[in-house]
Amino acid sequence: MEGDGMSAILFSTVAGVIGMGLGGLISAVLIKRSSGEVTCGLLSFAAGIMTSIVCFGLIPEAINLSGVTISIFGLILGIIILMALNRVVDKITGIKDEDLKIHNTHEKLYHQSLVIHSRTKMLRSGIIMLAAISLHNIPEGIAIGAGGSYDFYLGAIIALMITLHNIPEGMAVAAPLLAGGVNRWKAVLLTTVSGAPTVLGGLIGVLIGNVSDLAIALSFSAAGGAMLYVVFGEIIPQSIVMTKSRLAPLITLFGILIGLMITMIH
């Protein structure tokens, strides 16, 4: 079934804004102050879902549209772009090269350079995490936008999986904000707003996707490369270090299986 731009934008809104907002609401109402182990488990599951999106959804579609060479080029391009954007965030937040190594707190996974001992620093952590995850939501929106403009059901499946991915990310954003003294409903609002870049990415994906099959393939593969960089360059290494066990990769594998089952619906 052919897709359309308006549906893709709607999917992006649901996945980004509602997904992140729901995660923030869960933290505010149920958890309020999640432990590092809980956060790692949730993010590991989200990493598995994201891996499934890329490996069983985006890349096969990209290969079908333009072949292996273009798909590999797009993957590399996506990785390079997100690495560059992360460096920009690091510069803005004053993080030095020695602070970019793997650490043992989930706050540092999202560019927090200080050990948190006070409400003020916890609040700063939440704000930095908010900015970093907002940045990571853009390629997810591009994948939804390009997928939805190409095929309605593909866009819907990608949006569903990204929504599942964004719920634990929303929880991870809201937790330090709440611990930093932010009112619970304001924390939910800020977390919801952090999903807005997904809509921007969706618009970009729709515009690119309406150009040609080659443009759609590049959108899929570049978004996939950016997602894989987040999973294997940030989430999984940090989760293993924090939990000091095989639990994190096992949860990631479970997320991959769940993602595969959802992908098969399409």
TAGIJO-V323722 format. One record per residue. N is the residue number from 1. SS is DSSP state (~ for helix, > for strand, _ for the rest). PSI is psi in degrees with one decimal (999 if undefined). NEAR is the number of other ideal C-beta (glycine too) atoms within 12 Angstrom. Layout:
n: (N & N)
ss: (SS & SS)
psi: (PSI & PSI)
near: (NEAR & NEAR)
This chain:
n: (1 & 2 & 3 & 4 & 5 & 6 & 7 & 8 & 9 & 10 & 11 & 12 & 13 & 14 & 15 & 16 & 17 & 18 & 19 & 20 & 21 & 22 & 23 & 24 & 25 & 26 & 27 & 28 & 29 & 30 & 31 & 32 & 33 & 34 & 35 & 36 & 37 & 38 & 39 & 40 & 41 & 42 & 43 & 44 & 45 & 46 & 47 & 48 & 49 & 50 & 51 & 52 & 53 & 54 & 55 & 56 & 57 & 58 & 59 & 60 & 61 & 62 & 63 & 64 & 65 & 66 & 67 & 68 & 69 & 70 & 71 & 72 & 73 & 74 & 75 & 76 & 77 & 78 & 79 & 80 & 81 & 82 & 83 & 84 & 85 & 86 & 87 & 88 & 89 & 90 & 91 & 92 & 93 & 94 & 95 & 96 & 97 & 98 & 99 & 100 & 101 & 102 & 103 & 104 & 105 & 106 & 107 & 108 & 109 & 110 & 111 & 112 & 113 & 114 & 115 & 116 & 117 & 118 & 119 & 120 & 121 & 122 & 123 & 124 & 125 & 126 & 127 & 128 & 129 & 130 & 131 & 132 & 133 & 134 & 135 & 136 & 137 & 138 & 139 & 140 & 141 & 142 & 143 & 144 & 145 & 146 & 147 & 148 & 149 & 150 & 151 & 152 & 153 & 154 & 155 & 156 & 157 & 158 & 159 & 160 & 161 & 162 & 163 & 164 & 165 & 166 & 167 & 168 & 169 & 170 & 171 & 172 & 173 & 174 & 175 & 176 & 177 & 178 & 179 & 180 & 181 & 182 & 183 & 184 & 185 & 186 & 187 & 188 & 189 & 190 & 191 & 192 & 193 & 194 & 195 & 196 & 197 & 198 & 199 & 200 & 201 & 202 & 203 & 204 & 205 & 206 & 207 & 208 & 209 & 210 & 211 & 212 & 213 & 214 & 215 & 216 & 217 & 218 & 219 & 220 & 221 & 222 & 223 & 224 & 225 & 226 & 227 & 228 & 229 & 230 & 231 & 232 & 233 & 234 & 235 & 236 & 237 & 238 & 239 & 240 & 241 & 242 & 243 & 244 & 245 & 246 & 247 & 248 & 249 & 250 & 251 & 252 & 253 & 254 & 255 & 256 & 257 & 258 & 259 & 260 & 261 & 262 & 263 & 264 & 265 & 266)
ss: (_ & > & _ & _ & ~ & ~ & ~ & ~ & ~ & ~ & ~ & ~ & ~ & ~ & ~ & ~ & ~ & ~ & ~ & ~ & ~ & ~ & ~ & ~ & ~ & ~ & ~ & ~ & ~ & ~ & ~ & _ & _ & _ & _ & ~ & ~ & ~ & ~ & ~ & ~ & ~ & ~ & ~ & ~ & ~ & ~ & ~ & ~ & ~ & ~ & ~ & ~ & ~ & ~ & ~ & ~ & ~ & ~ & ~ & ~ & ~ & ~ & ~ & ~ & ~ & _ & ~ & ~ & ~ & ~ & ~ & ~ & ~ & ~ & ~ & ~ & ~ & ~ & ~ & ~ & ~ & ~ & ~ & ~ & ~ & ~ & ~ & ~ & ~ & ~ & ~ & _ & _ & _ & _ & ~ & ~ & ~ & ~ & _ & _ & _ & _ & _ & ~ & ~ & ~ & ~ & _ & _ & _ & _ & _ & _ & _ & _ & _ & ~ & ~ & ~ & ~ & ~ & ~ & ~ & ~ & ~ & ~ & ~ & ~ & ~ & ~ & ~ & ~ & ~ & ~ & ~ & ~ & ~ & ~ & ~ & ~ & ~ & ~ & ~ & ~ & ~ & ~ & ~ & ~ & > & ~ & ~ & ~ & ~ & ~ & ~ & ~ & ~ & ~ & ~ & ~ & ~ & ~ & ~ & ~ & ~ & ~ & ~ & ~ & ~ & ~ & ~ & ~ & ~ & ~ & ~ & ~ & ~ & _ & _ & _ & _ & ~ & ~ & ~ & ~ & ~ & ~ & ~ & ~ & ~ & ~ & _ & _ & ~ & ~ & ~ & ~ & ~ & ~ & ~ & ~ & ~ & ~ & ~ & ~ & ~ & ~ & _ & _ & _ & ~ & ~ & ~ & ~ & ~ & ~ & ~ & ~ & ~ & ~ & ~ & ~ & ~ & ~ & ~ & ~ & ~ & ~ & ~ & ~ & ~ & ~ & ~ & ~ & ~ & ~ & ~ & ~ & ~ & ~ & ~ & _ & _ & _ & ~ & ~ & ~ & ~ & ~ & ~ & ~ & ~ & ~ & ~ & ~ & ~ & ~ & ~ & ~ & ~ & ~ & _ & _ & _)
psi: (129.3 & 147.7 & 178.1 & 156.2 & -40.6 & -40.6 & -40.8 & -41.0 & -41.1 & -43.8 & -42.4 & -40.3 & -45.6 & -49.0 & -43.2 & -61.7 & -50.3 & -40.7 & -51.3 & -42.2 & -39.0 & -40.1 & -43.1 & -38.7 & -40.8 & -44.0 & -43.2 & -37.8 & -41.6 & -45.7 & -47.2 & -49.9 & 88.3 & 148.5 & 165.5 & -37.5 & -42.3 & -44.7 & -44.3 & -42.8 & -44.7 & -44.2 & -33.1 & -42.3 & -42.9 & -37.8 & -38.8 & -43.4 & -45.1 & -39.7 & -41.1 & -41.8 & -47.4 & -51.2 & -32.8 & -7.1 & -66.8 & -50.1 & -45.4 & -38.9 & -41.1 & -42.0 & -41.1 & -34.2 & -36.9 & -3.7 & 171.9 & -41.9 & -49.0 & -39.1 & -42.3 & -42.3 & -44.5 & -41.3 & -47.9 & -41.7 & -45.2 & -41.8 & -45.9 & -42.9 & -46.0 & -35.6 & -43.0 & -43.0 & -38.0 & -36.9 & -35.6 & -44.9 & -40.9 & -42.0 & -43.6 & -39.6 & 3.2 & 25.6 & 131.6 & 165.3 & -37.5 & -14.7 & -0.1 & 3.0 & 168.1 & 136.0 & 178.2 & 24.3 & 144.2 & -19.4 & -38.1 & -16.5 & -30.1 & 48.5 & 33.6 & 120.6 & -4.7 & 141.6 & 136.5 & 119.4 & -2.6 & 165.9 & -40.2 & -45.1 & -33.7 & -40.0 & -41.9 & -41.0 & -45.2 & -39.8 & -42.5 & -41.7 & -39.3 & -46.7 & -42.1 & -44.0 & -33.8 & -42.8 & -43.2 & -18.7 & -17.6 & -51.6 & -29.1 & -41.7 & -38.5 & -42.3 & -42.7 & -44.9 & -47.4 & -41.1 & -43.3 & -32.9 & -22.8 & -45.1 & 124.3 & -48.8 & -36.2 & -44.6 & -40.0 & -41.9 & -44.7 & -42.3 & -41.5 & -45.3 & -37.0 & -32.4 & -45.5 & -35.8 & -38.0 & -22.8 & -52.5 & -31.3 & -39.7 & -38.8 & -40.1 & -31.3 & -44.9 & -34.9 & -51.7 & -29.1 & -44.4 & -42.8 & -24.9 & 1.6 & 3.3 & 136.3 & 140.1 & -39.5 & -30.4 & -38.0 & -41.3 & -42.3 & -46.3 & -40.9 & -39.9 & -43.9 & -30.8 & -16.3 & -8.4 & -35.9 & -22.2 & -37.4 & -41.4 & -45.4 & -38.3 & -41.8 & -42.9 & -44.4 & -39.5 & -44.8 & -44.2 & -41.3 & -23.0 & -0.1 & -57.1 & 170.0 & -36.5 & -42.3 & -39.4 & -45.5 & -42.9 & -37.9 & -47.3 & -51.4 & -37.5 & -42.4 & -39.8 & -42.1 & -42.6 & -41.5 & -43.8 & -33.6 & -43.3 & -43.7 & -54.9 & -18.0 & -18.9 & -60.4 & -54.5 & -48.0 & -43.4 & -39.1 & -40.2 & -43.1 & -41.3 & -45.3 & -23.0 & 38.4 & 178.9 & 4.0 & -43.4 & -51.5 & -31.9 & -40.8 & -37.6 & -43.7 & -38.9 & -41.4 & -38.4 & -43.1 & -43.0 & -43.5 & -38.4 & -43.1 & -39.4 & -40.4 & -35.5 & -16.9 & -36.9 & 999)
near: (14 & 16 & 33 & 22 & 28 & 18 & 30 & 45 & 33 & 29 & 45 & 48 & 34 & 34 & 50 & 48 & 37 & 30 & 43 & 50 & 35 & 31 & 43 & 46 & 28 & 31 & 40 & 32 & 17 & 18 & 25 & 23 & 25 & 31 & 20 & 28 & 21 & 28 & 40 & 38 & 31 & 39 & 47 & 42 & 40 & 48 & 46 & 40 & 47 & 48 & 37 & 40 & 49 & 45 & 32 & 29 & 44 & 50 & 34 & 24 & 39 & 41 & 25 & 21 & 29 & 25 & 18 & 17 & 16 & 28 & 33 & 22 & 24 & 42 & 34 & 22 & 28 & 38 & 29 & 18 & 29 & 35 & 23 & 17 & 27 & 29 & 18 & 17 & 29 & 26 & 17 & 17 & 28 & 15 & 24 & 13 & 11 & 10 & 18 & 24 & 15 & 20 & 26 & 20 & 30 & 43 & 39 & 31 & 44 & 39 & 39 & 35 & 28 & 23 & 16 & 27 & 13 & 15 & 18 & 17 & 22 & 28 & 28 & 30 & 39 & 40 & 30 & 34 & 45 & 43 & 28 & 38 & 48 & 37 & 38 & 49 & 48 & 38 & 49 & 57 & 50 & 51 & 56 & 59 & 48 & 52 & 52 & 45 & 40 & 40 & 29 & 24 & 24 & 40 & 47 & 31 & 36 & 57 & 46 & 33 & 46 & 54 & 38 & 36 & 52 & 49 & 35 & 43 & 51 & 49 & 46 & 52 & 54 & 49 & 43 & 44 & 43 & 35 & 33 & 31 & 19 & 31 & 15 & 26 & 19 & 21 & 41 & 33 & 25 & 36 & 46 & 34 & 27 & 41 & 46 & 31 & 33 & 49 & 36 & 27 & 44 & 47 & 31 & 34 & 46 & 36 & 22 & 33 & 43 & 23 & 18 & 17 & 24 & 22 & 28 & 41 & 37 & 38 & 51 & 51 & 45 & 41 & 52 & 46 & 37 & 42 & 49 & 34 & 34 & 42 & 41 & 25 & 23 & 39 & 44 & 36 & 29 & 35 & 42 & 26 & 23 & 29 & 28 & 14 & 16 & 14 & 21 & 36 & 27 & 22 & 32 & 36 & 22 & 23 & 37 & 31 & 21 & 28 & 38 & 24 & 20 & 28 & 31 & 14 & 17 & 27)
